[in-house]
Amino acid sequence: MLKKIRCGSGRGGGPDGFPTLTILRVPKLTDVPKRILIGRALRSDKLGETLLPKRVALPVFASDPLSSVAYAPGEVLLVLSVAGLSAYHFSPWIALAVVILMFTVVASYRQNVHAYPSGGGDYEVATTNLGPKAGLTVASALLVDYVLTVAVSISSGIENLGSAVPFVVEHKTTSAVVVIVLLTLMNLRGVKESGTLFAIPTYVFVFGVFSLILWGAWRGIVLDETMKAPTADFEIKPEHGDLAGFALLFLLLRAFSSGCAALTGVEAISNGVPAFRKPKSKNAAATLALMGGLAVTMFCGIIFLALATDVRMAEQPAQDLLRDGVPVGSGYVQDPVISQVAAAVFGERTFFFVLLAAATALVLFLAANTAYNGFPLLGSILAQDRYLPRQLHTRGDRLAFSNGIVLLAGAAALLVWVYGADSTRLIQLYIVGVFVSFTLSQTGMVRHWNRHLRTERNPARRRRMIRSRAINAFGAFFTGLVLVVVLATKFTHGAWVALLGMVIFYVTMTAIRRHYDSVAEEIAAAEQRPDEYVRPSRVRSIVLVSKLHKPTLRALAYAKLMHAGELEALTVNVDPAETKALKEEWERRGINVPLKILDSPYREVTRPVIEYVKNLRQESPRDAVSVYIPEYVVGHWYEHLLHNQSALRLKGRLLFTPGVMVTSVPYQLRSSEAAKKRAKKRQEWNAPGSVRRGPVEKARKEPTGKSN
């Protein structure tokens, strides 16, 4: 559909009185599938309309920590099962430690969003207060953690959905990759639209879990009914017998570190403050508090219901789970804790059981949305700071950072494929990065408050700063302690892979920044050396000639128009008969441009031309050499194989020769007209350069003459 274009000129056209032209892109026929999948392109001035209210921001940024209650309690029980059933009674204490840590982190990040509302999050805090290296370390950790968030969430969602739909779990890897593709398409539609889509299943999941907890408490406490999980009658064979002393302490610390998976994604809100509606910091802090309260309540409720219903979990269920003293075997599929608790409380295959299973699977899939919002935004900030390619800073058609979204999807799909969508294996790589960022961020906040306290004299403000510093200091100490525990207990189980990924990101980003800095220094316009910009003493123009035909005559006419200091035509003698005929026709036509003929005994074309141009530069280094190359414009793909091959080789070589400018002079063959007609039927002619920016429709002035 063609739209009106407004053109302004003269006064009032632009901010400095310059004319302004608004160019509207006409959709191509090939854009139709893209528009169906991700929607119509949005104008840049519509960015404000994509900002999120709290009710939508909660599922967008907090779906990861909210959904972690579907697998974090199970990971705690899996680790404790190594010591047998006797170790299960430690799970409430581990849950309490996780709750304390959650409240500490939430309270700390509430200080972050008020102090740094620009969206840089942990990266900005660490860079500003601890230096660029600390900031880059945080960025590396978060990028790795975001990729793992997608992989773990999707894999866990597939396993939960498999409790109701066995086909899905039988094809885990394929199903997980398909879900990643679907999530990618949803996020390419834009933050607000994806948030609206994700809000319903997230709130259904929260409603389902709270219903599960309340109904379970009612049945167990008020009605005094016995609720039994499907695995309640199973026994667990301890892998190492009864543990005591240091071995038991190490096991409890490992179980605690697995339970800390419930904290992943908390930092996403501090990274996404710019996406909130005003007042941004206040809304972000309120969303953080709500997220923390919901996550803690659901996590503790699932842990206690798992104990009340006698859920049994094992890291190696085929060997360690015993039914009547006999291992259940490899054919047994171990359902997640939340599915077993739902079966005990609601009953297997009941409506509420199926509803909760579906909502759990959906919210785990959508938990990856936390990473889909955090990774592209952080990538954009890093690209702006020249640590990542600049393309990651560009917004797509729907005002989302499309390149970052696609990069995240590709990395997560690769990880899912390598690990076979096994959440138990993937989760061992998890949470290392997030606690690196937690610790450095909170340490940076302590230095932030120290710096401000040195200059602040208002007593009320000083009291608030001191309170905030105390919260961040405790957060830094606690998260640092947890980081040590996580590294000690998970390193040999796969955490080293996450650390390796962080190192790779760090080295890559450092190299990219070094390259950008080097190029910027190289091309910077010097102010104190005007001799760099002295005009060449003259321009020596060369028109390459193969035959005397219309493209050559057009190139000669254009070269004459450029008023060069010296103009000559150049041909290479690879066929004496053709060269003789060319020379005779040149003289017969009386062309007043000298024709120079280069001998080529080995029938080469490119090398003689390059050597001739280089010799010109060596003879007169102050001269500029302009080479004009006639080229055919063709309309069919196969015609490119038949024409312009020598021209392409010459251009490729000449571009590396200092002081040489290369100009292509196009000549449109009839087939190009056919291509143009075909394009007009699609309402667009793809002129050179229009692929990225869209075609230029003929501008029309408004009757008032005003610009827009």
Stockholm file with secondary structure:
# STOCKHOLM 1.0

chainA/1-708         MLKKIRCGSGRGGGPDGFPTLTILRVPKLTDVPKRILIGRALRSDKLGETLLPKRVALPVFASDPLSSVAYAPGEVLLVLSVAGLSAYHFSPWIALAVVILMFTVVASYRQNVHAYPSGGGDYEVATTNLGPKAGLTVASALLVDYVLTVAVSISSGIENLGSAVPFVVEHKTTSAVVVIVLLTLMNLRGVKESGTLFAIPTYVFVFGVFSLILWGAWRGIVLDETMKAPTADFEIKPEHGDLAGFALLFLLLRAFSSGCAALTGVEAISNGVPAFRKPKSKNAAATLALMGGLAVTMFCGIIFLALATDVRMAEQPAQDLLRDGVPVGSGYVQDPVISQVAAAVFGERTFFFVLLAAATALVLFLAANTAYNGFPLLGSILAQDRYLPRQLHTRGDRLAFSNGIVLLAGAAALLVWVYGADSTRLIQLYIVGVFVSFTLSQTGMVRHWNRHLRTERNPARRRRMIRSRAINAFGAFFTGLVLVVVLATKFTHGAWVALLGMVIFYVTMTAIRRHYDSVAEEIAAAEQRPDEYVRPSRVRSIVLVSKLHKPTLRALAYAKLMHAGELEALTVNVDPAETKALKEEWERRGINVPLKILDSPYREVTRPVIEYVKNLRQESPRDAVSVYIPEYVVGHWYEHLLHNQSALRLKGRLLFTPGVMVTSVPYQLRSSEAAKKRAKKRQEWNAPGSVRRGPVEKARKEPTGKSN
#=GR chainA/1-708 SS CCCCCEEECSTTSSTTSCCEECCCCCCCGGGHHHHHHHCSCCCGGGGGGGCBCHHHHHHHHHHHHHHGGGTHHHHHHHHHGGGCGGGGGGHHHHHHHHHHHHHHHHHHHHHHHHHCTTSCHHHHHHHHHHCHHHHHHHHHHHHHHHHHHHHHHHHHHHHHHHTTCHHHHHTHHHHHHHHHHHHHHHHHTCHHHHHHHHHHHHHHHHHHHHHHHHHHHIIIIISCCCCCCTTTTCEECCSSSSCCHHHHHHHHHHHHHHHGGGGTTTTHHHHTGGGBCSSHHHHHHHHHHHHHHHHHHHHHHHHHHHHHTTCCCCSSHHHHEEETTEECCTTCCCCCHHHHHHHHHTCTTCHHHHHHHHHHHHHHHHHHHHHHHHHHHHHHHHHHTTSSCGGGGCCCTTSSCHHHHHHHHHHHHHHHHHTTTCHHHHTTTTTHHHHHHHHHHHHHHHHHHHHHHTTCCCHHHHHHHHHHHHHHHHHHHHHHHHHHHHHHHHGGGTHHHHHHHHHHHHHHHHHHHHHHHHHHHHHCCCSSCGGGGCCCSCEEEEEECSSSSHHHHHHHHHHHHTTCSEEEEEEEESSHHHHHHHHHHHHHHTCSSCEEEEECTTCCSHHHHHHHHHHHHHHCTTSEEEEEEEEEECSSGGGGGTSSHHHHHHHHHHTTSTTEEEEEEEEECHHHHHHHHHHHHTTCCCCTTHHHHCCCCCCEECTTCCCC
#=GC SS_cons         CCCCCEEECSTTSSTTSCCEECCCCCCCGGGHHHHHHHCSCCCGGGGGGGCBCHHHHHHHHHHHHHHGGGTHHHHHHHHHGGGCGGGGGGHHHHHHHHHHHHHHHHHHHHHHHHHCTTSCHHHHHHHHHHCHHHHHHHHHHHHHHHHHHHHHHHHHHHHHHHTTCHHHHHTHHHHHHHHHHHHHHHHHTCHHHHHHHHHHHHHHHHHHHHHHHHHHHIIIIISCCCCCCTTTTCEECCSSSSCCHHHHHHHHHHHHHHHGGGGTTTTHHHHTGGGBCSSHHHHHHHHHHHHHHHHHHHHHHHHHHHHHTTCCCCSSHHHHEEETTEECCTTCCCCCHHHHHHHHHTCTTCHHHHHHHHHHHHHHHHHHHHHHHHHHHHHHHHHHTTSSCGGGGCCCTTSSCHHHHHHHHHHHHHHHHHTTTCHHHHTTTTTHHHHHHHHHHHHHHHHHHHHHHTTCCCHHHHHHHHHHHHHHHHHHHHHHHHHHHHHHHHGGGTHHHHHHHHHHHHHHHHHHHHHHHHHHHHHCCCSSCGGGGCCCSCEEEEEECSSSSHHHHHHHHHHHHTTCSEEEEEEEESSHHHHHHHHHHHHHHTCSSCEEEEECTTCCSHHHHHHHHHHHHHHCTTSEEEEEEEEEECSSGGGGGTSSHHHHHHHHHHTTSTTEEEEEEEEECHHHHHHHHHHHHTTCCCCTTHHHHCCCCCCEECTTCCCC
//
